[in-house]
Amino acid sequence: MIESITTLDVQAIRKHFPSIAKGRIVTNNAASTQAPKKLAELFHELSPDYENVHRGQSNASRAMTSLFESSYDTIADFIGAKSRKNISLYRNTTEAHNAVMYSMMTEFRDGDNVVTTMMEHNSNYVPWYAMCREILPKFGINVEYRIVNFDEETGELDLAHMASLVDRRTKIVCAGGASNFFGTKNPVAKIREIANASGYDQPTGECRSYLLLDGAQLVPSTYVDVEALDVDFLSFSFHKILAPFGIGALYGKEHLLQSMRPFLYGGDMVASGQVGPELVLYNELPWKFSAGTPNILGAIVSAQAFRILLDLALNPERDEYFMTEKTIDHNAVKEAMDRITAYNRSLTARALERVSEIPGLRVYGPKDAKRRTSLVAFNVDGRSPHGLADALNEFGVESRAGCHCADLAHRELLIPASCRLSFYIYNTMEEVDTVTEILAKIVREGIYAKTSSGLGALATS
């Protein structure tokens, strides 16, 4: 029997989301979450006073610059970073990973290697593949990428295999904090320990491998303290944290960001007045990694998503953090994220229990909800995952079918795709029951969608 954990006032939370009030059953939250009304309103409220930042003496420019810069402080405070100097903003997690790769690329030496995993999102594998196979070989530099296996039954990372791949020539280990296919929460402390033991001689004088943690599936629902985790880099996207405004974030240790070359050049990343025929000097952190005019309103509103997330988790009836100057207390962050983790876990446990009763259905990843994030990916014998998603859609359930950008894992399991349900703080136990009952009906009665996305045949080929 699944115990219902009522750590959130979900009915009060749901009132903040127009998409939920519309009656949508949104279970594709691992791809993107829904936006609360207040964030959309804030975007429009800021628009009449929009002006560029760091590029004007008007009152509007000064006010917008202040809001923009404070957004970096909010992001840093939420994840436990020391200051805004640790934060760089990009369009998404993918661009953040590319930033690390391109900024670090010239430091790689012939014979070095990169270790990543078979359960990675494409964005934390393809850039390293491209660097090793397509870019550095053009310059006569041979760098190897190594891929860590996972247990096909449990969806757990093979740490012994990782330890065997990491050696004195491993410059960086790139791993997801949680899988967007299996849902597995990886043991970051153990991965950090393996990276620390490599003995790689970094140009900073450190003797260890760097660790890039893809937090896209971790940060939205789990308490993250970058200092405690001791990660060198952490990436995540705000479109998975209530804010679909084109902002991704990269945390980096300050001494690494100071030593690294920029990813993009020009504009705000240049020190004021320091461009000459013989020498160009770069701006101070964090603006060193902010080339050109940034997504100003997107950054401001996205940072407020962290503040509204705190309010929704702690007291959805009032604005204690949203659009206030109140300093984010890390104890409050932990309490809020622990509540979100517990609630999402209860949704996942209910979903796992219900789908396990459906004949021919196989769930991928850990069977214990405590070891995973709030998603359930599955296949049903004899059914196209795309066809299942199309059928669910005709019953009003929004899911997702495909490889979820986890191509390596799907290829390793010899499956072309999977169907996925994923939940967030505005989903209810009743919705989980409804969704799983509809899924069971579709499978039991052999129901097919009247209209198809056109991917069903491809998925079974």
Number of C-alpha atoms within 10 A of each C-alpha: 6 10 8 14 14 11 17 21 16 17 12 14 21 19 16 19 18 14 16 18 10 8 9 12 22 23 25 20 25 26 15 18 23 20 21 21 13 16 22 14 11 15 16 13 11 14 10 9 12 16 20 19 21 15 12 12 9 11 11 16 18 17 15 22 21 14 17 23 18 17 21 22 20 25 27 22 20 24 20 19 22 15 15 21 22 23 27 23 26 26 19 20 25 22 21 26 28 19 21 22 18 18 18 19 17 12 14 20 14 14 11 20 24 26 25 25 23 22 30 26 25 18 17 26 23 15 20 28 18 14 21 22 15 12 15 18 14 11 8 9 16 18 23 19 20 19 19 21 20 19 11 14 12 15 23 22 23 14 17 11 13 22 18 10 21 26 21 17 23 27 27 25 24 23 26 26 25 26 28 29 28 26 26 30 23 20 15 18 13 12 21 21 14 22 27 18 15 21 17 22 15 17 10 9 8 12 17 23 28 23 23 25 27 28 23 29 27 25 23 25 24 22 21 20 18 20 13 10 13 15 20 21 24 28 31 27 31 28 26 23 25 24 25 20 22 17 26 24 28 25 26 22 19 19 12 16 24 16 12 18 20 20 19 15 15 16 16 21 23 21 16 11 8 11 13 8 5 5 7 12 14 19 18 14 17 20 20 26 27 22 18 13 14 18 16 20 23 20 28 26 27 28 27 24 26 26 23 24 24 25 20 27 22 21 17 21 13 11 14 17 19 20 15 10 10 11 11 19 12 16 9 15 25 18 15 23 22 17 22 25 22 20 25 30 25 23 27 26 24 21 25 21 15 17 20 14 11 17 12 13 17 15 20 21 25 21 19 13 24 17 17 27 29 29 31 28 23 20 21 17 11 10 17 24 27 27 25 27 27 26 24 22 17 15 15 15 23 21 25 25 24 19 22 19 15 22 20 18 23 19 13 14 13 9 14 17 25 26 23 29 25 28 26 28 23 23 22 19 16 11 18 23 16 14 25 24 15 17 21 18 13 17 21 12 8 9 14 18 17 9 11 17 11 11 15 20 13 11 19 15 7
